[in-house]
Amino acid sequence: MSTDPRGRPPLSEERRREQRLAVSRAAVALFREHGLSTTSGQQVAAAAGISERTLWRLFRSKESCVEPVLRSVVDGTRDALRSWSASTALDEHLGAVAEELFDADDTEDALAVIRMSHESPPLRAVWLLLQEQTEPALREALAGPMGLPPDAPAVYVRAATTNAALRVLVDAVAAGGTSYELDEVVAAVRDATRPPPAPSDR
């Protein structure tokens, strides 16, 4: 087995994911308690029980430490989209799975990070980049009802529009429902996914 320059065997991909998640949880706990700007990488490493050198080997920046925790929302949304049947309206499907979607492990911490991201452009960039990763699943889900291939421009545009509505929905939940009326956001998802009207004969 190959080793790193210090003679230790390299981490397996699964072990690396577990370690990144453990560090992410420790980092988010510190950010929630003390704030992002006043928490150092050294403090994150100490809370996670690793060296600062290991921290920067696992993450490119302090803000990127939130990525594994945020994936609970991203992966849950992606899985919900993949389980959608075209026989049910997308907004109805999301309403049916919403409780499960927002009750997964790490979701509370993820929503806290999303709240904090409104005051931190670097955190916002991490969240938006991860959230954008649901669009391929959206394109697959929307292509059939639209009668188009997933790579059709109209599908790309509709997927992006729907993804924006879903982002607003998650932001609303993160804000405790105080920034938006959730039924209004669900209606926006419905409008975003509604098939375009057939062209009228002239």
Stockholm file with secondary structure:
# STOCKHOLM 1.0

chainA/1-202         MSTDPRGRPPLSEERRREQRLAVSRAAVALFREHGLSTTSGQQVAAAAGISERTLWRLFRSKESCVEPVLRSVVDGTRDALRSWSASTALDEHLGAVAEELFDADDTEDALAVIRMSHESPPLRAVWLLLQEQTEPALREALAGPMGLPPDAPAVYVRAATTNAALRVLVDAVAAGGTSYELDEVVAAVRDATRPPPAPSDR
#=GR chainA/1-202 SS CCCCTTSCCCCCHHHHHHHHHHHHHHHHHHHHHHCSTTCCHHHHHHHHTSCHHHHHHHCSSSGGGGHHHHHHHHHHHHHHHHTCCTTSCHHHHHHHHHHHHTTSTTHHHHHHHHHHHTTCHHHHHHHHHHHHTTHHHHHHHHHHHHTSCTTSHHHHHHHHHHHHHHHHHHHHHHTTTCSSCHHHHHHHHHHHHSCCCCCCCC
#=GC SS_cons         CCCCTTSCCCCCHHHHHHHHHHHHHHHHHHHHHHCSTTCCHHHHHHHHTSCHHHHHHHCSSSGGGGHHHHHHHHHHHHHHHHTCCTTSCHHHHHHHHHHHHTTSTTHHHHHHHHHHHTTCHHHHHHHHHHHHTTHHHHHHHHHHHHTSCTTSHHHHHHHHHHHHHHHHHHHHHHTTTCSSCHHHHHHHHHHHHSCCCCCCCC
//
